[in-house]
Amino acid sequence: MKVALFAPNIAPNYGGVWQFILWVMREVGTECDLSLVSPTALFDEVIANQSGADKAPHGIRSEAFRAQVCDRLQYRLLDRQGALAMSSRVPKLVKSTANLIRRKVYGKSVAAAWMLDELASIGTDVAHIPLQFVPCRSLGRQMPYVINPHDYQHEHFPENFPRSQLASRRRIWYEAQRGAAAIVVHSRQTYTDALHYLRVPEERVFYAPYGPLRTFPDPDEATLAHTRKQFALPDRFIFYPARAWPHKNHETLIDAAALLKEKGVHVHIVFTDMDTPYGKQVCAKAADLGLSDQVIATGRASSEEMGALFSLCTMVAVPSLFEQNSGPMLEAIQLGKAVVVSNFPELVASLDNEQLVFDGRSPSDMAQVIDTLWSSDEQRAAVEQRLRLRRDEMSWKPFQDTYRRAYAFAAS
């Protein structure tokens, strides 16, 4: 059975989806015949993350493919115009016709449609879409597909979304998800939500729990020194790598830091990827509370820098109000690094340690849990030892087995 992981438009700013694809290729791609359709940068990072050359994926680097598609599209249109071939009107005609095809026939991506044609021609049995929606409307007519609804946050926190976006998600996303041959989710909450909002048969929804995984490379001494200097890092800091969206709840972590400062406990916090309106709001709040010297926003860090930040931090915090699961938490578990999380069910189940859980809406509760580990090397060492044991208890085998079952179900 041949499966294509179909991600032609994924860029680094997709954050968790980008990392998710790395996990799928590492954990599932080595277990079955899995091709990858992706931008060159993602394709190359997948190869760099594979454990051996014999396990490198095969597939399509989509930038090169798009260039071929554009050439083919232009050639076809010019060829059909005949007498207009030398006219100055042709470039505009090419552009307008290409846009018309894109909108009316193929959806958003002509390139994606032709990629599907190519995958079908080599005998691909199932497409795996690592998104909430389908990047090419003709997909369902070409082959069965597996889709990943990462969460239904918009149903739980509709106030975070414009009305038009809510309507669009419920129409376009749900149509794509209902059209999938199999739906794979990664939390119990999302499993329940998928059944409730999609109204699909239970046998089409699969739950694949994550295991701990080192997503980023182990840093050498030079990378550690460079990263510390690059971001002017203090000796001790809390690390929260997350794209700045309201549900990620950076503000409550800032409030907790302010409460700790009143008690004489000065915690430094390092954020990444704060270049959003909400991120600017968080940084402004830190300044208003007199915490500017305790908060560092690195911007989007490279894989090497992320590995160094995880290694250098004193502890990891995940104050998010809504998560399917948490990459930073899983990374901390893999490293045996102290981590504290909000009381979202999947995070609590993964950690299996109530000492590390706080009410994500309560700055005082968050401050208390952080202070327990920040101020006591002995407590933190005990937690790290327990997390290393927890890491050994967790496994990616259920994830691998579930995807094999989902692919087989979709193919049948």
TORFI-832580 format. One record per residue (C-alpha): residue in one letter; residue number from 0; x, y, z. Coordinates in Angstrom, 3 decimals, decimal comma, padded with zeros to 6 digits, always signed. Example, Ala and Ser with C-alpha at 12.3 -4.5 7.8 and 13.67 -1.06 7.14 Angstrom:
% residues 2
  seba  rovex         u         v         w
     A      0  +012,300  -004,500  +007,800
     S      1  +013,670  -001,060  +007,140
END
This chain:
% residues 412
  seba  rovex         u         v         w
     M      0  +000,000  +000,000  +000,000
     K      1  +001,434  +003,368  -001,059
     V      2  +000,564  +006,467  +000,995
     A      3  +001,392  +010,091  +000,117
     L      4  +001,714  +012,644  +002,915
     F      5  +000,284  +015,556  +000,952
     A      6  +001,568  +018,907  +002,305
     P      7  +002,362  +021,029  -000,772
     N      8  +001,792  +024,417  +000,881
     I      9  +003,245  +023,937  +004,380
     A     10  +005,699  +026,646  +005,474
     P     11  +007,662  +027,098  +008,739
     N     12  +005,013  +029,528  +010,018
     Y     13  +002,626  +026,568  +010,275
     G     14  +004,531  +025,789  +013,493
     G     15  +002,965  +022,734  +015,051
     V     16  +001,884  +021,291  +011,686
     W     17  +005,461  +021,538  +010,405
     Q     18  +006,678  +019,591  +013,465
     F     19  +003,799  +017,137  +013,177
     I     20  +004,911  +016,218  +009,659
     L     21  +008,421  +015,580  +010,962
     W     22  +006,930  +013,229  +013,569
     V     23  +004,793  +011,373  +011,036
     M     24  +007,700  +010,875  +008,654
     R     25  +009,975  +009,725  +011,452
     E     26  +007,539  +007,423  +013,230
     V     27  +005,256  +006,234  +010,411
     G     28  +007,404  +006,792  +007,335
     T     29  +009,888  +004,178  +008,493
     E     30  +007,092  +001,639  +009,018
     C     31  +005,282  +001,818  +005,661
     D     32  +005,626  +003,054  +002,067
     L     33  +005,092  +006,772  +002,733
     S     34  +005,962  +009,452  +000,166
     L     35  +006,121  +013,167  +000,918
     V     36  +004,793  +016,048  -001,160
     S     37  +006,141  +019,223  +000,432
     P     38  +008,188  +022,389  -000,030
     T     39  +011,912  +021,767  -000,396
     A     40  +012,737  +023,201  +003,047
     L     41  +010,416  +020,765  +004,797
     F     42  +011,536  +017,850  +002,621
     D     43  +015,187  +018,541  +003,460
     E     44  +014,446  +018,864  +007,182
     V     45  +012,613  +015,532  +007,151
     I     46  +015,659  +013,905  +005,568
     A     47  +017,943  +015,541  +008,137
     N     48  +015,744  +014,179  +010,932
     Q     49  +015,662  +010,609  +009,611
     S     50  +017,950  +008,188  +011,391
     G     51  +019,571  +006,772  +008,259
     A     52  +019,891  +007,336  +004,532
     D     53  +018,023  +004,107  +003,841
     K     54  +014,981  +005,610  +005,571
     A     55  +014,968  +008,878  +003,617
     P     56  +011,512  +009,604  +002,140
     H     57  +010,735  +009,751  -001,534
     G     58  +008,287  +012,217  -003,031
     I     59  +007,970  +015,637  -004,591
     R     60  +009,623  +018,908  -003,627
     S     61  +006,756  +021,218  -004,377
     E     62  +008,631  +024,429  -005,315
     A     63  +010,328  +022,673  -008,218
     F     64  +007,046  +021,014  -009,133
     R     65  +005,180  +024,335  -009,062
     A     66  +007,749  +025,822  -011,422
     Q     67  +007,147  +022,926  -013,827
     V     68  +003,390  +023,407  -013,492
     C     69  +003,652  +027,113  -014,299
     D     70  +005,722  +026,337  -017,389
     R     71  +003,237  +023,688  -018,520
     L     72  +000,258  +025,939  -017,846
     Q     73  +001,774  +028,834  -019,766
     Y     74  +002,722  +026,566  -022,658
     R     75  -000,780  +025,086  -022,900
     L     76  -002,473  +028,484  -022,801
     L     77  -000,123  +030,075  -025,321
     D     78  -000,414  +027,079  -027,604
     R     79  -004,201  +027,409  -027,649
     Q     80  -004,188  +031,148  -028,314
     G     81  -002,573  +030,797  -031,766
     A     82  -002,817  +034,226  -033,335
     L     83  -002,470  +035,955  -029,989
     A     84  +000,831  +034,221  -029,217
     M     85  +002,890  +037,310  -030,006
     S     86  +000,421  +039,794  -028,537
     S     87  +001,212  +041,913  -025,492
     R     88  -002,182  +040,833  -024,159
     V     89  -001,016  +037,228  -023,666
     P     90  +000,592  +037,621  -020,200
     K     91  -002,638  +039,100  -018,831
     L     92  -004,629  +036,373  -020,548
     V     93  -002,365  +033,705  -019,052
     K     94  -002,757  +035,164  -015,588
     S     95  -006,532  +035,611  -015,753
     T     96  -007,096  +032,147  -017,231
     A     97  -004,837  +030,515  -014,635
     N     98  -006,777  +032,264  -011,871
     L     99  -010,058  +031,145  -013,381
     I    100  -008,883  +027,517  -013,485
     R    101  -007,594  +027,772  -009,951
     R    102  -010,885  +029,102  -008,617
     K    103  -013,396  +027,149  -010,652
     V    104  -011,757  +023,811  -011,296
     Y    105  -008,976  +022,998  -008,886
     G    106  -009,745  +025,075  -005,826
     K    107  -006,738  +026,972  -004,464
     S    108  -003,835  +025,196  -006,156
     V    109  -003,374  +024,112  -009,762
     A    110  +000,011  +022,715  -008,732
     A    111  -001,591  +020,616  -006,000
     A    112  -004,047  +019,145  -008,505
     W    113  -001,277  +018,120  -010,879
     M    114  +000,732  +016,697  -007,984
     L    115  -002,232  +014,467  -007,236
     D    116  -002,324  +013,387  -010,878
     E    117  +001,322  +012,414  -010,665
     L    118  +000,844  +010,506  -007,411
     A    119  -002,133  +008,658  -008,881
     S    120  -000,071  +007,741  -011,928
     I    121  +002,527  +005,944  -009,768
     G    122  -000,117  +003,936  -007,940
     T    123  -000,648  +005,913  -004,722
     D    124  -003,456  +004,281  -002,768
     V    125  -004,151  +006,860  -000,040
     A    126  -003,367  +010,559  +000,483
     H    127  -002,685  +011,747  +004,040
     I    128  -003,644  +015,407  +004,604
     P    129  -001,955  +016,738  +007,787
     L    130  -004,351  +019,701  +007,964
     Q    131  -007,899  +020,568  +008,957
     F    132  -008,878  +021,159  +005,325
     V    133  -008,011  +019,868  +001,848
     P    134  -005,635  +022,011  -000,271
     C    135  -007,118  +020,714  -003,521
     R    136  -010,859  +020,254  -004,129
     S    137  -010,363  +017,463  -006,649
     L    138  -008,584  +015,254  -004,093
     G    139  -011,613  +013,172  -003,162
     R    140  -012,222  +012,355  -006,831
     Q    141  -008,632  +011,161  -007,264
     M    142  -008,097  +008,885  -004,273
     P    143  -009,300  +008,249  -000,695
     Y    144  -007,697  +010,448  +001,930
     V    145  -006,916  +010,509  +005,644
     I    146  -007,238  +013,882  +007,379
     N    147  -006,071  +015,346  +010,713
     P    148  -008,483  +017,716  +012,524
     H    149  -005,975  +019,138  +014,999
     D    150  -008,676  +020,582  +017,234
     Y    151  -012,082  +022,261  +017,308
     Q    152  -010,945  +025,250  +019,316
     H    153  -013,261  +027,575  +017,380
     E    154  -016,256  +025,728  +018,842
     H    155  -014,966  +026,078  +022,420
     F    156  -013,629  +029,655  +022,111
     P    157  -015,701  +031,278  +019,333
     E    158  -014,886  +034,704  +020,785
     N    159  -011,328  +034,320  +019,414
     F    160  -012,574  +034,125  +015,815
     P    161  -014,346  +036,594  +013,495
     R    162  -017,835  +035,486  +012,542
     S    163  -016,829  +035,016  +008,895
     Q    164  -013,959  +032,738  +009,893
     L    165  -016,228  +030,652  +012,103
     A    166  -018,670  +030,174  +009,229
     S    167  -015,850  +029,330  +006,833
     R    168  -014,362  +026,713  +009,172
     R    169  -017,698  +025,070  +009,784
     R    170  -018,427  +024,934  +006,080
     I    171  -015,084  +024,243  +004,377
     W    172  -013,270  +022,334  +007,137
     Y    173  -016,189  +020,138  +008,092
     E    174  -016,988  +019,330  +004,456
     A    175  -013,375  +018,227  +003,910
     Q    176  -013,323  +016,200  +007,128
     R    177  -016,621  +014,467  +006,399
     G    178  -015,296  +013,599  +002,945
     A    179  -012,270  +011,779  +004,374
     A    180  -012,147  +007,993  +004,300
     A    181  -010,529  +008,083  +007,760
     I    182  -010,089  +010,808  +010,382
     V    183  -007,110  +010,615  +012,762
     V    184  -006,984  +012,753  +015,925
     H    185  -004,432  +012,982  +018,706
     S    186  -006,420  +013,725  +021,834
     R    187  -009,488  +012,313  +023,522
     Q    188  -011,106  +015,763  +023,444
     T    189  -010,665  +016,027  +019,670
     Y    190  -012,014  +012,495  +019,247
     T    191  -015,184  +013,443  +021,123
     D    192  -015,472  +016,743  +019,230
     A    193  -015,032  +015,077  +015,824
     L    194  -017,897  +012,687  +016,493
     H    195  -020,077  +015,502  +017,808
     Y    196  -019,488  +018,174  +015,145
     L    197  -018,980  +015,976  +012,066
     R    198  -021,681  +013,392  +012,791
     V    199  -019,649  +010,640  +011,127
     P    200  -019,625  +006,913  +012,004
     E    201  -017,364  +006,142  +014,937
     E    202  -015,374  +003,552  +012,979
     R    203  -014,033  +006,323  +010,706
     V    204  -012,402  +008,227  +013,594
     F    205  -009,061  +006,982  +014,959
     Y    206  -007,225  +008,146  +018,098
     A    207  -003,411  +008,091  +017,839
     P    208  -001,683  +009,257  +021,053
     Y    209  +001,706  +010,947  +020,794
     G    210  +004,877  +009,726  +022,440
     P    211  +007,862  +011,804  +023,566
     L    212  +010,230  +012,832  +020,780
     R    213  +013,274  +015,018  +020,308
     T    214  +012,208  +017,192  +017,381
     F    215  +015,265  +019,437  +017,397
     P    216  +018,922  +018,439  +017,050
     D    217  +021,148  +017,993  +020,098
     P    218  +023,217  +021,190  +020,369
     D    219  +026,986  +021,174  +020,582
     E    220  +028,909  +023,599  +022,780
     A    221  +029,359  +026,105  +019,960
     T    222  +025,602  +026,200  +019,271
     L    223  +024,838  +026,624  +022,974
     A    224  +027,290  +029,531  +023,238
     H    225  +025,985  +031,135  +020,045
     T    226  +022,347  +030,869  +021,162
     R    227  +023,053  +032,269  +024,622
     K    228  +024,844  +035,243  +023,079
     Q    229  +022,390  +035,685  +020,189
     F    230  +019,406  +036,151  +022,490
     A    231  +021,236  +037,548  +025,531
     L    232  +019,918  +034,698  +027,663
     P    233  +020,161  +034,786  +031,460
     D    234  +021,606  +031,837  +033,365
     R    235  +018,120  +030,647  +034,343
     F    236  +014,857  +031,075  +032,416
     I    237  +011,419  +029,594  +031,742
     F    238  +010,907  +028,614  +028,098
     Y    239  +007,543  +028,839  +026,322
     P    240  +007,870  +028,254  +022,558
     A    241  +004,478  +028,921  +020,976
     R    242  +003,062  +031,069  +018,207
     A    243  +001,380  +034,027  +019,910
     W    244  -002,351  +033,339  +019,580
     P    245  -004,859  +034,263  +022,316
     H    246  -005,538  +030,655  +023,338
     K    247  -001,820  +030,135  +023,985
     N    248  -002,368  +032,327  +027,042
     H    249  +000,982  +034,137  +027,254
     E    250  -000,675  +036,957  +029,208
     T    251  -001,526  +034,831  +032,236
     L    252  +002,097  +033,685  +032,395
     I    253  +003,109  +037,364  +032,440
     D    254  +000,633  +037,990  +035,273
     A    255  +002,104  +035,048  +037,192
     A    256  +005,606  +036,476  +036,743
     A    257  +004,378  +039,815  +038,114
     L    258  +002,942  +038,099  +041,226
     L    259  +006,231  +036,265  +041,770
     K    260  +008,139  +039,528  +041,443
     E    261  +006,031  +041,005  +044,239
     K    262  +007,227  +038,101  +046,416
     G    263  +010,851  +038,788  +045,469
     V    264  +011,090  +035,886  +043,008
     H    265  +012,402  +037,147  +039,663
     V    266  +011,740  +034,677  +036,849
     H    267  +012,960  +035,265  +033,314
     I    268  +010,731  +034,062  +030,473
     V    269  +011,775  +033,363  +026,892
     F    270  +009,055  +033,417  +024,218
     T    271  +009,389  +032,621  +020,518
     D    272  +007,367  +033,725  +017,500
     M    273  +005,599  +036,752  +019,009
     D    274  +005,079  +038,611  +015,728
     T    275  +001,266  +038,714  +015,872
     P    276  -001,130  +041,379  +017,188
     Y    277  -001,620  +039,292  +020,340
     G    278  +002,154  +038,885  +020,716
     K    279  +002,623  +042,644  +020,596
     Q    280  -000,127  +042,977  +023,214
     V    281  +001,703  +040,521  +025,477
     C    282  +005,005  +042,393  +025,157
     A    283  +003,246  +045,706  +025,878
     K    284  +001,688  +044,191  +028,994
     A    285  +005,091  +042,986  +030,200
     A    286  +006,387  +046,541  +029,806
     D    287  +003,403  +048,002  +031,699
     L    288  +004,035  +045,597  +034,587
     G    289  +007,724  +046,461  +034,727
     L    290  +008,823  +043,070  +033,414
     S    291  +010,578  +044,128  +030,207
     D    292  +013,948  +043,084  +031,615
     Q    293  +012,548  +039,641  +032,491
     V    294  +010,886  +038,816  +029,158
     I    295  +012,798  +037,909  +025,989
     A    296  +011,101  +037,413  +022,610
     T    297  +013,510  +035,628  +020,278
     G    298  +011,449  +035,736  +017,104
     R    299  +011,250  +032,560  +015,045
     A    300  +014,220  +030,405  +016,055
     S    301  +015,988  +027,896  +013,830
     S    302  +015,905  +024,175  +014,621
     E    303  +019,437  +024,385  +016,010
     E    304  +018,543  +027,361  +018,196
     M    305  +015,379  +025,630  +019,422
     G    306  +017,432  +022,615  +020,467
     A    307  +019,783  +024,918  +022,359
     L    308  +016,929  +026,831  +024,040
     F    309  +015,390  +023,604  +025,310
     S    310  +018,762  +022,464  +026,630
     L    311  +019,618  +025,775  +028,305
     C    312  +016,269  +026,526  +029,966
     T    313  +015,603  +025,867  +033,635
     M    314  +012,080  +024,664  +032,959
     V    315  +009,340  +024,686  +030,302
     A    316  +005,875  +026,203  +030,822
     V    317  +002,746  +025,471  +028,767
     P    318  -000,067  +027,779  +029,990
     S    319  -002,261  +027,198  +026,913
     L    320  -006,032  +027,198  +027,343
     F    321  -006,624  +024,772  +024,504
     E    322  -004,368  +022,044  +023,125
     Q    323  -004,758  +018,739  +021,354
     N    324  -001,378  +017,944  +022,861
     S    325  +001,767  +019,970  +023,381
     G    326  +004,993  +019,678  +021,412
     P    327  +006,957  +021,690  +024,017
     M    328  +005,673  +019,397  +026,785
     L    329  +006,617  +016,251  +024,841
     E    330  +010,022  +017,740  +024,108
     A    331  +010,522  +018,441  +027,828
     I    332  +009,509  +014,876  +028,716
     Q    333  +011,988  +013,487  +026,200
     L    334  +014,771  +015,627  +027,678
     G    335  +013,751  +014,977  +031,282
     K    336  +013,330  +018,741  +031,658
     A    337  +011,003  +020,157  +034,327
     V    338  +007,694  +021,263  +032,781
     V    339  +004,482  +022,768  +034,147
     V    340  +001,212  +022,803  +032,197
     S    341  -002,355  +024,085  +032,332
     N    342  -005,073  +021,661  +033,360
     F    343  -006,119  +020,562  +029,872
     P    344  -007,013  +016,843  +029,997
     E    345  -004,554  +015,517  +027,406
     L    346  -001,633  +017,403  +028,966
     V    347  -002,529  +016,143  +032,437
     A    348  -002,789  +012,565  +031,155
     S    349  +000,574  +012,768  +029,403
     L    350  +002,423  +014,071  +032,451
     D    351  +000,607  +011,891  +035,004
     N    352  +001,756  +014,236  +037,792
     E    353  -000,705  +016,694  +039,370
     Q    354  +002,181  +018,550  +041,007
     L    355  +003,006  +020,013  +037,579
     V    356  -000,523  +021,207  +036,716
     F    357  -002,125  +024,623  +037,305
     D    358  -005,387  +026,370  +036,465
     G    359  -004,575  +028,138  +033,186
     R    360  -006,930  +031,000  +034,040
     S    361  -005,443  +031,653  +037,485
     P    362  -002,207  +033,685  +037,662
     S    363  -001,868  +032,918  +041,381
     D    364  -002,196  +029,159  +040,878
     M    365  +000,270  +029,294  +037,984
     A    366  +002,717  +031,356  +040,069
     Q    367  +002,548  +028,894  +042,950
     V    368  +003,294  +025,850  +040,770
     I    369  +006,137  +027,637  +038,972
     D    370  +007,653  +028,854  +042,241
     T    371  +007,752  +025,315  +043,627
     L    372  +010,166  +024,242  +040,906
     W    373  +011,929  +027,539  +040,215
     S    374  +012,955  +028,143  +043,806
     S    375  +013,929  +024,593  +044,768
     D    376  +016,704  +022,753  +042,960
     E    377  +015,826  +019,661  +044,963
     Q    378  +012,139  +019,703  +043,915
     R    379  +013,078  +020,344  +040,315
     A    380  +015,587  +017,470  +040,279
     A    381  +012,957  +015,108  +041,696
     V    382  +010,468  +016,149  +039,002
     E    383  +013,068  +015,693  +036,264
     Q    384  +013,849  +012,201  +037,518
     R    385  +010,147  +011,314  +037,508
     L    386  +009,739  +012,686  +033,986
     R    387  +012,580  +010,512  +032,749
     L    388  +010,706  +007,516  +034,141
     R    389  +007,528  +008,785  +032,478
     R    390  +009,397  +009,070  +029,177
     D    391  +010,360  +005,397  +029,400
     E    392  +006,698  +004,472  +030,024
     M    393  +005,455  +006,328  +026,937
     S    394  +005,746  +004,953  +023,424
     W    395  +005,110  +005,891  +019,793
     K    396  +003,960  +002,362  +018,960
     P    397  +000,219  +003,139  +019,415
     F    398  +000,692  +006,132  +017,068
     Q    399  +002,362  +003,941  +014,447
     D    400  -000,189  +001,139  +014,768
     T    401  -003,134  +003,525  +014,535
     Y    402  -001,880  +005,139  +011,341
     R    403  -001,304  +001,759  +009,719
     R    404  -004,895  +000,817  +010,605
     A    405  -006,247  +004,166  +009,359
     Y    406  -004,399  +003,887  +006,042
     A    407  -005,644  +000,333  +005,531
     F    408  -009,209  +001,370  +006,400
     A    409  -009,050  +004,292  +003,944
     A    410  -007,590  +002,130  +001,166
     S    411  -010,342  -000,429  +001,590
END
